[in-house]
């Protein structure tokens, strides 16, 4: 658990970014990830709750904007959100944590088993990042390859293409467990295919297939086992979207 030496609750994004320039400051979104991090040095948390970064907005042409402080439970409950993303949010955390955990926090954590991130990837998610030098928008797939880019910046929102047909397949030790490997596939409105996998790399990845993957092994399965699972689950998910 993080040792908190100070607490700040800025009322503007500019103030929050100034605070993040100071040593030992970290962003506090829902708190579910920060509280679980093993930190030796005390930190000053910058709470984003007063910045109005929550909620889901339709932008037209099937595009949705999801505020970074939108909780997973809000995603689950929002009928405008694609069903596959709502299901992934529901499976991400137990109900006691979904009311606190945020979409932005899940992106920043970049957990390798996150089916939510895999689903965002196939929905062509883009991340809006605010920094002292301005606001950038970049594909989620690019951010996951360059996580140090988050240093001193704040995720304010994500945009996704909510159209198309999406399906997921997964294998875990139990129905309640995080998947050892999961595959999420989407056929876009114009017939293109997207495929993302979890449990085969340091973060969820957008792939064209399983060729060239070299999954790490752990106590839940060897690299060879994970690769075999990825091939089987990818085939199932792709078949389901036609």
Phi, psi and omega in degrees: 000139179293141175267117186267120179260346181195159183223130177231140178232083183294152180260351178226157179295322179299318178295319179299318180293324176296320179296323182290346176286345183276154180296148172063025176260142179224153179282137172247115176259265176271341177090351185290327179277316182300318182294337181267356183279133176279098180246136178272322183270142178293151182232159171253122184267141177249104185280126184266006189296334184270006187267357178067041184259018182258173173102159180243131183231135173277129181255354183101158180057029177082001181275136176242142172251125181245116179298145185298330181270008173295128181282159178299325179293323176296323175297314179303321188272353187267116183291343178284340182280137177307144184302320181298322179287323176297317179296319180295321177296320179296322181281346186293322185215155171294162185302329181293335181259338182298332180286348180248317183298140184245159178298315179298320178296322178294321178295313182296327180288327175052045182293135184297338181264005189287107175291332176298315178296319178299320180291321174298321180299314182288342175268022173055044182296140171239145186250131176264119183245127176255135176220176180297338180266007177125195184246131177240149171237126181219153178300143177302322180301325178287320180296320181295338176273352185216058184298331176301344178296342179286345183302123178074007180240163181234129171287122180257332182193167169232149169242145179224155169271111185272008183269175176092188182239132185232144177216153181226150174222144186209159172224128176225172179290334175210169181295333182271349185278155171300144181295143172293312173220141174225149176235134177235126180238148178218135169257120184287172180300333179259017171091001178282153181253140173236141179221129177231148182233148171244159174077014180237359182204183182293335174222166170303145186229146172270126187226161172268338180181186184268354180298135178087353178285145177224077186297143173285150177261157174206193186294343180268350179167144179287167176299320180296318179296317180296321179295319178296318176299316182301317181296315181293314183290323177299317179298318179296313183294319180293320178298322183293333179265006175078000000 
